[in-house]
């Protein structure tokens, strides 16, 4: 490894460190758009920089980025397809027991029914 590439790694690390500090301080302003930009925007930039400079994605065969994007699209489709069921607490002919236990007060017909007998 040449001295130039080592210095480049330190420079990229410094940029990533500054972005980390900005993404940490951004939500402290309590402005929703700033929080979203610092949380997701900077995270995307940091992920791109790590992939390009430390994982050397720019030196791989041409099909690898297409494969990565394809996997990302399928992952997002999976999340979008399952989110309606995961985030709802109840639905037609089913109840999500964990959601009922965590977020709903006990009903009178269930609570203490066996204690009276």
C-alpha positions as CSV (number, residue, x, y, z in Angstrom):
1,X,0.0,0.0,0.0
2,X,1.5,3.4,-1.0
3,X,1.6,6.4,1.3
4,X,-1.0,8.2,-0.9
5,X,-3.6,5.5,-0.4
6,X,-3.0,5.3,3.3
7,X,-3.5,9.1,3.6
8,X,-6.7,8.7,1.5
9,X,-8.1,6.2,4.0
10,X,-7.4,8.6,6.9
11,X,-9.1,11.4,4.9
12,X,-12.2,9.3,4.2
13,X,-12.3,8.2,7.9
14,X,-12.2,11.9,8.9
15,X,-15.1,12.7,6.6
16,X,-17.0,9.8,8.0
17,X,-16.3,11.0,11.5
18,X,-17.6,14.5,10.7
19,X,-20.7,13.0,9.1
20,X,-21.3,10.9,12.2
21,X,-21.1,14.0,14.5
22,X,-23.5,15.9,12.2
23,X,-26.0,12.9,12.2
24,X,-25.8,12.8,16.0
25,X,-26.3,16.5,16.5
26,X,-29.0,17.0,13.8
27,X,-31.9,15.5,15.9
28,X,-31.0,17.8,18.8
29,X,-32.4,20.7,16.8
30,X,-35.8,19.0,17.1
31,X,-36.7,20.0,13.5
32,X,-38.3,17.0,11.8
33,X,-36.9,17.6,8.3
34,X,-33.4,18.1,9.7
35,X,-33.7,14.9,11.7
36,X,-34.8,13.0,8.7
37,X,-32.1,14.4,6.5
38,X,-29.4,13.8,9.0
39,X,-30.6,10.3,9.9
40,X,-31.3,8.9,6.4
41,X,-29.4,11.3,4.1
42,X,-26.1,11.1,5.9
43,X,-26.5,7.4,6.5
44,X,-26.8,6.9,2.7
45,X,-23.8,9.0,2.0
46,X,-21.7,7.2,4.6
47,X,-22.8,3.8,3.3
48,X,-21.8,4.9,-0.3
49,X,-18.4,6.1,0.9
50,X,-17.7,2.9,2.8
51,X,-18.7,0.7,-0.1
52,X,-16.7,2.7,-2.6
53,X,-13.5,3.4,-0.6
54,X,-13.2,0.6,1.9
55,X,-15.0,-2.3,0.2
56,X,-13.6,-1.3,-3.2
57,X,-16.9,-1.7,-5.0
58,X,-15.7,0.5,-7.8
59,X,-13.1,-2.2,-8.7
60,X,-15.4,-5.2,-9.1
61,X,-16.9,-6.6,-12.3
62,X,-19.7,-4.7,-13.8
63,X,-22.5,-7.1,-12.8
64,X,-21.8,-6.8,-9.1
65,X,-23.5,-3.4,-8.6
66,X,-26.5,-4.6,-10.6
67,X,-26.7,-7.6,-8.4
68,X,-26.5,-5.4,-5.3
69,X,-29.2,-3.1,-6.5
70,X,-31.4,-6.1,-7.4
71,X,-31.0,-7.6,-3.9
72,X,-31.8,-4.2,-2.4
73,X,-35.0,-3.9,-4.5
74,X,-36.2,-7.3,-3.5
75,X,-35.5,-6.5,0.2
76,X,-37.5,-3.3,-0.1
77,X,-40.3,-5.2,-1.9
78,X,-40.4,-7.7,1.0
79,X,-40.5,-5.0,3.6
80,X,-43.3,-3.2,1.7
81,X,-45.2,-6.4,1.3
82,X,-45.1,-7.5,4.9
83,X,-45.3,-4.1,6.6
84,X,-49.2,-3.9,6.5
85,X,-49.4,-7.2,8.4
86,X,-46.5,-6.5,10.8
87,X,-47.6,-3.0,11.8
88,X,-51.3,-3.7,12.3
89,X,-52.4,-4.9,15.7
90,X,-55.5,-6.6,14.5
91,X,-57.4,-7.6,11.4
92,X,-60.1,-9.8,9.9
93,X,-60.1,-13.2,11.8
94,X,-56.9,-12.6,13.6
95,X,-55.3,-10.7,16.5
96,X,-51.6,-10.1,17.1
97,X,-51.3,-11.3,20.7
98,X,-48.1,-9.4,21.4
99,X,-49.6,-6.1,20.4
100,X,-52.7,-6.8,22.5
101,X,-50.6,-7.7,25.5
102,X,-48.2,-4.7,25.2
103,X,-50.5,-1.9,24.2
104,X,-54.1,-2.7,25.3
105,X,-55.4,-2.8,28.9
106,X,-56.8,-6.2,30.0
107,X,-60.5,-6.7,29.3
108,X,-62.9,-7.5,32.2
109,X,-64.0,-10.8,30.7
110,X,-60.3,-12.1,30.6
111,X,-58.9,-10.5,33.7
112,X,-59.6,-12.5,36.9
113,X,-62.3,-14.7,35.5
114,X,-60.9,-17.8,37.2
115,X,-60.3,-16.1,40.6
116,X,-64.1,-15.8,41.2
117,X,-64.8,-19.6,41.0
